[in-house]
Amino acid sequence: MTILDLGSGFGEFCRFARERGAASVTGVEISTRMLAEAKNQTGDSGITYLNAAIEDHPIGGNAFDLIVSRLTLHYIKDYRGVVLAAFRGLREGGSFVFSVEHPICTALLKGWQEDAARNKLFWPVDDYQKEGERTHHWFVDGVVKYHRTVETYVNTLLAAGFRLTRLLEPRAGAAIPADRPDLAGAARRPPLLVIAARKPANAGAADNSQ
């Protein structure tokens, strides 16, 4: 496989894919610090790292068998633009697989509501149908995310010409390891949404201009 990783971070997936037989992997990352560390950890001529924003990176037509993006697209304003670029960049039969923070998490960004003893009571959801920018604190103030419904994530793919092949809402199992108490909340609401879609073999006939 020839793979493109949009938002490659420290290069973990790029190295993972090459270890499992990928012919080549291209990682696109906007953070120069992450990119420097990725290059420092990678000694493989089959991996290429590029410094660019996901939405600005020009993806060559019919260039890849697989395009992935891990926990980055909820930071991207123009999701539709990325989907269209991924569709053009994939060969027929190729797949686009990505994960985002689950929309029930990005809708309100209030986090777990706790009692006086810090026990998690519930995760509040509000303004779910009101899509758009959300600003919150994550290590620093002013971090911007873009909330979208599951409907929008899926239907944008379908409108572009993709065929949905899998939709997952991963959560922790009932038995939480003693050394991972942070996973307790993940057993009660899905923190992630994972979607896989395929560019069909007859994609040349698809109209993804709308």
C-alpha contacts under 8 A as a table, 3 or more apart, distances in Angstrom:
res1	aa1	res2	aa2	distance
1	M	21	G	7.70
1	M	22	A	4.85
1	M	23	A	5.37
1	M	24	S	6.99
1	M	64	F	7.60
1	M	65	D	5.64
1	M	66	L	7.05
2	T	22	A	6.33
2	T	23	A	5.62
2	T	24	S	5.09
2	T	25	V	6.05
2	T	63	A	7.70
2	T	64	F	5.13
2	T	65	D	5.32
2	T	66	L	6.58
3	I	22	A	7.30
3	I	24	S	6.29
3	I	25	V	4.68
3	I	26	T	6.29
3	I	64	F	5.63
3	I	65	D	6.05
3	I	66	L	4.87
3	I	67	I	5.74
3	I	68	V	7.71
4	L	25	V	5.77
4	L	26	T	4.85
4	L	27	G	6.05
4	L	28	V	7.70
4	L	64	F	6.73
4	L	66	L	6.43
4	L	67	I	4.72
4	L	68	V	6.33
5	D	8	S	5.42
5	D	13	F	7.70
5	D	14	C	7.08
5	D	25	V	7.23
5	D	26	T	6.07
5	D	27	G	4.71
5	D	28	V	6.15
5	D	67	I	5.95
5	D	68	V	4.96
5	D	69	S	5.79
6	L	27	G	6.22
6	L	28	V	5.08
6	L	29	E	6.85
6	L	54	I	6.01
6	L	67	I	7.39
6	L	68	V	6.14
6	L	69	S	4.85
6	L	70	R	7.58
6	L	72	T	7.91
7	G	27	G	6.97
7	G	28	V	5.42
7	G	29	E	4.75
7	G	30	I	7.25
7	G	54	I	6.68
7	G	69	S	6.08
7	G	70	R	6.86
7	G	72	T	6.22
8	S	11	G	5.28
8	S	12	E	7.50
8	S	13	F	7.16
8	S	14	C	7.26
8	S	27	G	5.05
8	S	28	V	5.64
8	S	29	E	5.43
8	S	69	S	7.55
8	S	70	R	7.76
9	G	12	E	7.50
9	G	29	E	6.03
9	G	31	S	7.57
9	G	34	M	5.46
9	G	35	L	6.61
9	G	38	A	7.12
10	F	34	M	5.25
10	F	35	L	6.32
10	F	37	E	6.02
10	F	38	A	4.30
11	G	14	C	5.13
11	G	15	R	6.29
11	G	27	G	7.09
11	G	35	L	7.81
11	G	38	A	4.97
11	G	39	K	7.83
11	G	41	Q	7.98
11	G	42	T	7.74
12	E	15	R	5.42
12	E	16	F	6.10
12	E	38	A	7.87
13	F	16	F	4.75
13	F	17	A	5.96
14	C	17	A	5.34
14	C	18	R	6.39
14	C	25	V	5.90
14	C	26	T	7.39
14	C	27	G	6.73
14	C	47	I	6.83
15	R	18	R	5.19
15	R	19	E	6.12
15	R	42	T	7.29
15	R	47	I	7.69
16	F	19	E	5.22
16	F	20	R	6.48
17	A	20	R	5.17
17	A	21	G	6.53
17	A	22	A	5.50
17	A	25	V	7.49
18	R	21	G	5.16
18	R	22	A	4.69
18	R	23	A	6.98
18	R	24	S	6.93
18	R	25	V	7.17
18	R	46	G	7.47
18	R	47	I	7.82
19	E	22	A	7.37
22	A	25	V	7.00
23	A	46	G	6.92
24	S	46	G	4.81
24	S	47	I	5.90
25	V	46	G	6.41
25	V	47	I	4.90
25	V	48	T	6.39
26	T	47	I	5.80
26	T	48	T	4.75
26	T	49	Y	5.81
26	T	50	L	7.41
27	G	47	I	7.45
27	G	48	T	6.14
27	G	49	Y	4.68
27	G	50	L	6.10
28	V	49	Y	5.97
28	V	50	L	4.86
28	V	51	N	6.00
28	V	52	A	6.07
28	V	53	A	7.38
28	V	54	I	6.80
28	V	57	H	7.79
29	E	32	T	7.55
29	E	34	M	7.57
29	E	35	L	6.41
29	E	49	Y	7.48
29	E	50	L	6.33
29	E	51	N	5.21
29	E	52	A	5.65
29	E	53	A	6.48
29	E	54	I	7.25
30	I	35	L	7.81
30	I	51	N	5.33
30	I	52	A	4.76
30	I	53	A	4.89
30	I	54	I	7.42
31	S	34	M	5.34
31	S	35	L	6.14
31	S	51	N	7.27
32	T	35	L	4.94
32	T	36	A	6.03
32	T	51	N	6.81
33	R	36	A	5.16
33	R	37	E	6.36
34	M	37	E	5.18
34	M	38	A	6.08
35	L	38	A	4.96
35	L	39	K	6.20
35	L	49	Y	7.17
35	L	50	L	7.99
35	L	51	N	7.16
36	A	39	K	5.24
36	A	40	N	6.16
37	E	40	N	4.87
37	E	41	Q	6.21
38	A	41	Q	5.20
38	A	42	T	6.15
39	K	42	T	5.05
39	K	43	G	7.52
39	K	49	Y	7.46
40	N	43	G	7.73
42	T	47	I	7.95
44	D	47	I	5.76
45	S	48	T	7.24
52	A	56	D	6.73
52	A	57	H	5.99
53	A	56	D	5.25
53	A	57	H	6.14
54	I	57	H	5.46
54	I	76	I	7.92
54	I	82	V	7.56
55	E	76	I	7.25
55	E	78	D	7.12
55	E	81	G	7.16
55	E	82	V	6.01
58	P	85	A	7.81
59	I	63	A	7.73
59	I	85	A	6.36
59	I	86	A	7.25
59	I	88	R	7.69
59	I	89	G	5.48
60	G	63	A	5.62
60	G	88	R	7.54
60	G	89	G	5.39
61	G	88	R	5.17
61	G	89	G	4.33
61	G	90	L	6.86
61	G	91	R	7.86
62	N	88	R	6.21
62	N	89	G	4.72
62	N	90	L	4.72
62	N	91	R	4.29
62	N	92	E	7.47
63	A	89	G	5.41
63	A	90	L	5.83
63	A	91	R	6.21
64	F	67	I	6.86
64	F	89	G	6.13
64	F	90	L	4.81
64	F	91	R	5.80
64	F	94	G	7.11
65	D	90	L	5.82
65	D	91	R	5.77
65	D	93	G	7.54
65	D	94	G	4.51
65	D	95	S	6.52
66	L	90	L	6.84
66	L	94	G	5.54
66	L	95	S	4.92
66	L	96	F	5.94
66	L	97	V	7.67
67	I	86	A	6.93
67	I	90	L	7.37
67	I	95	S	6.38
67	I	96	F	4.83
67	I	97	V	6.38
68	V	96	F	5.83
68	V	97	V	4.86
68	V	98	F	5.36
69	S	72	T	6.39
69	S	73	L	7.25
69	S	97	V	6.67
69	S	98	F	4.60
69	S	99	S	6.48
70	R	73	L	7.75
70	R	98	F	5.55
70	R	99	S	4.99
70	R	100	V	6.76
71	L	74	H	7.03
71	L	98	F	7.45
71	L	99	S	5.21
71	L	100	V	4.47
71	L	101	E	6.41
72	T	75	Y	5.60
72	T	76	I	7.08
72	T	99	S	7.69
72	T	100	V	6.49
73	L	76	I	5.00
73	L	79	Y	6.73
73	L	99	S	7.84
73	L	100	V	6.22
74	H	77	K	7.69
74	H	100	V	5.97
74	H	101	E	6.86
74	H	145	K	5.59
74	H	146	Y	5.19
74	H	147	H	6.66
74	H	148	R	7.90
75	Y	144	V	6.63
75	Y	145	K	4.69
75	Y	146	Y	5.85
76	I	79	Y	6.06
76	I	145	K	7.43
76	I	146	Y	6.76
77	K	146	Y	6.27
78	D	81	G	5.30
78	D	82	V	6.66
79	Y	82	V	5.23
79	Y	83	V	6.31
80	R	83	V	5.05
80	R	84	L	6.20
80	R	156	T	6.32
81	G	84	L	5.22
81	G	85	A	6.16
82	V	85	A	5.04
82	V	86	A	6.06
83	V	86	A	5.06
83	V	87	F	6.18
83	V	156	T	7.42
83	V	157	L	6.50
83	V	160	A	7.09
84	L	87	F	5.08
84	L	88	R	6.32
84	L	160	A	6.02
84	L	208	N	7.19
85	A	88	R	5.21
85	A	89	G	6.03
86	A	89	G	4.93
86	A	90	L	6.16
86	A	96	F	7.01
87	F	90	L	5.52
87	F	96	F	7.93
87	F	160	A	7.08
87	F	161	G	7.55
87	F	162	F	7.27
87	F	199	K	6.59
88	R	91	R	7.90
90	L	93	G	7.88
90	L	94	G	5.44
90	L	95	S	7.18
90	L	96	F	8.00
90	L	199	K	6.99
91	R	94	G	5.27
91	R	199	K	7.36
92	E	199	K	5.51
92	E	200	P	5.74
92	E	201	A	4.85
92	E	202	N	7.31
92	E	203	A	6.44
93	G	198	R	6.08
93	G	199	K	5.15
93	G	200	P	5.23
93	G	201	A	5.38
94	G	198	R	5.68
94	G	199	K	5.49
94	G	200	P	7.74
95	S	196	A	6.86
95	S	197	A	5.60
95	S	198	R	4.33
95	S	199	K	6.22
96	F	196	A	5.79
96	F	197	A	5.31
96	F	198	R	6.24
96	F	199	K	7.95
97	V	194	V	7.41
97	V	195	I	5.74
97	V	196	A	4.29
97	V	197	A	6.40
98	F	194	V	5.78
98	F	195	I	5.61
98	F	196	A	6.62
99	S	192	L	6.64
99	S	193	L	5.55
99	S	194	V	4.30
99	S	195	I	6.42
100	V	192	L	5.84
100	V	193	L	5.45
100	V	194	V	6.64
101	E	105	C	6.53
101	E	106	T	6.70
101	E	191	P	5.98
101	E	192	L	4.69
101	E	193	L	6.10
102	H	105	C	5.37
102	H	106	T	6.61
102	H	169	E	7.75
102	H	190	P	6.68
102	H	191	P	5.31
102	H	192	L	4.43
102	H	193	L	4.82
103	P	106	T	4.95
103	P	107	A	5.80
103	P	128	Y	7.59
103	P	147	H	6.44
103	P	148	R	6.22
103	P	149	T	5.74
103	P	150	V	6.60
103	P	193	L	7.72
104	I	107	A	5.50
104	I	108	L	7.73
104	I	125	V	6.12
104	I	128	Y	7.15
105	C	108	L	6.77
105	C	109	L	6.06
105	C	111	G	7.49
105	C	125	V	7.50
105	C	191	P	6.66
106	T	109	L	5.36
106	T	134	R	7.62
106	T	145	K	7.54
106	T	146	Y	7.56
106	T	147	H	5.39
106	T	148	R	7.92
107	A	125	V	6.29
107	A	126	D	6.27
107	A	127	D	6.11
107	A	128	Y	5.06
107	A	130	K	7.94
107	A	131	E	7.87
107	A	147	H	5.84
107	A	148	R	7.80
108	L	111	G	7.98
108	L	124	P	7.23
108	L	125	V	5.83
108	L	126	D	5.70
108	L	127	D	6.76
108	L	128	Y	7.56
108	L	134	R	7.94
109	L	134	R	7.74
109	L	136	H	7.15
110	K	113	Q	7.85
110	K	123	W	7.84
110	K	124	P	6.95
111	G	123	W	6.06
111	G	124	P	7.18
112	W	120	K	6.00
112	W	121	L	6.98
112	W	122	F	5.81
112	W	123	W	4.72
112	W	124	P	7.18
113	Q	120	K	5.97
113	Q	121	L	5.58
113	Q	122	F	5.53
113	Q	123	W	6.15
113	Q	124	P	7.39
114	E	117	A	7.54
114	E	118	R	5.12
114	E	119	N	5.20
114	E	120	K	4.55
114	E	121	L	5.23
114	E	122	F	7.42
115	D	118	R	5.25
115	D	119	N	5.50
115	D	120	K	6.86
115	D	121	L	6.72
116	A	119	N	7.44
120	K	185	G	7.58
123	W	189	R	7.89
125	V	128	Y	6.74
127	D	130	K	5.17
127	D	131	E	7.96
128	Y	131	E	7.13
128	Y	149	T	6.94
129	Q	148	R	7.88
129	Q	149	T	6.64
131	E	146	Y	7.33
131	E	147	H	5.22
131	E	148	R	5.14
131	E	149	T	7.08
132	G	146	Y	5.12
132	G	147	H	5.20
132	G	148	R	6.80
133	E	144	V	6.60
133	E	145	K	5.80
133	E	146	Y	4.52
133	E	147	H	6.30
134	R	144	V	5.67
134	R	145	K	5.17
134	R	146	Y	5.86
134	R	147	H	6.75
135	T	142	G	5.60
135	T	143	V	5.44
135	T	144	V	4.55
135	T	145	K	6.33
136	H	141	D	6.32
136	H	142	G	5.64
136	H	143	V	5.38
136	H	144	V	6.69
137	H	140	V	5.50
137	H	141	D	4.37
137	H	142	G	6.03
137	H	143	V	5.94
138	W	141	D	6.50
138	W	143	V	6.39
140	V	143	V	6.97
148	R	151	E	7.99
148	R	152	T	6.13
148	R	153	Y	6.83
149	T	152	T	5.23
149	T	153	Y	6.49
150	V	153	Y	5.11
150	V	154	V	6.22
151	E	154	V	5.33
151	E	155	N	5.85
152	T	155	N	5.23
152	T	156	T	5.77
153	Y	156	T	5.72
153	Y	157	L	6.80
154	V	157	L	5.36
154	V	158	L	6.48
154	V	164	L	7.65
154	V	195	I	8.00
155	N	158	L	4.92
155	N	159	A	5.98
156	T	159	A	5.15
156	T	160	A	6.27
157	L	160	A	5.21
157	L	161	G	6.63
157	L	162	F	5.39
157	L	163	R	7.49
157	L	164	L	7.61
157	L	197	A	7.49
158	L	161	G	5.25
158	L	162	F	5.01
158	L	163	R	6.14
158	L	164	L	7.21
159	A	162	F	7.31
159	A	208	N	6.29
159	A	210	Q	7.13
160	A	206	A	7.95
160	A	207	D	7.23
160	A	208	N	4.28
160	A	209	S	7.35
160	A	210	Q	7.53
161	G	199	K	6.94
161	G	200	P	7.81
161	G	203	A	7.05
161	G	206	A	5.70
161	G	207	D	6.83
161	G	208	N	5.81
162	F	197	A	5.87
162	F	198	R	5.46
162	F	199	K	5.01
162	F	200	P	6.77
163	R	197	A	5.35
163	R	198	R	5.21
163	R	199	K	6.47
163	R	200	P	6.81
164	L	167	L	7.79
164	L	195	I	7.73
164	L	196	A	6.24
164	L	197	A	4.30
164	L	198	R	6.45
165	T	195	I	7.87
165	T	196	A	5.52
165	T	197	A	5.09
165	T	198	R	6.66
166	R	194	V	7.96
166	R	195	I	5.76
166	R	196	A	4.99
166	R	197	A	6.87
167	L	193	L	7.39
167	L	194	V	5.75
167	L	195	I	4.63
167	L	196	A	6.47
168	L	193	L	5.93
168	L	194	V	4.97
168	L	195	I	6.44
169	E	190	P	5.61
169	E	191	P	7.59
169	E	192	L	5.81
169	E	193	L	4.93
169	E	194	V	6.35
170	P	190	P	5.84
170	P	191	P	7.26
170	P	192	L	6.09
170	P	193	L	7.07
170	P	194	V	7.72
171	R	186	A	5.28
171	R	187	A	5.28
171	R	188	R	7.64
171	R	189	R	6.94
171	R	190	P	5.02
171	R	191	P	6.90
171	R	192	L	7.73
172	A	176	I	7.28
172	A	183	L	6.24
172	A	184	A	7.27
172	A	186	A	5.27
172	A	187	A	4.43
173	G	176	I	6.60
173	G	187	A	5.97
174	A	187	A	6.59
176	I	180	R	6.74
176	I	181	P	6.84
176	I	183	L	6.64
176	I	184	A	6.46
177	P	180	R	5.33
177	P	181	P	7.01
178	A	181	P	6.23
180	R	183	L	5.80
180	R	184	A	7.95
181	P	184	A	5.69
182	D	185	G	6.68
182	D	186	A	7.84
183	L	186	A	5.05
183	L	187	A	6.68
184	A	187	A	5.46
184	A	188	R	7.19
185	G	188	R	5.37
185	G	189	R	6.67
186	A	189	R	5.47
186	A	190	P	5.80
186	A	191	P	6.10
187	A	190	P	7.12
190	P	193	L	7.53
199	K	203	A	6.34
200	P	203	A	5.16
201	A	204	G	7.98
202	N	205	A	5.97
202	N	206	A	7.37
203	A	206	A	5.07
207	D	210	Q	7.46
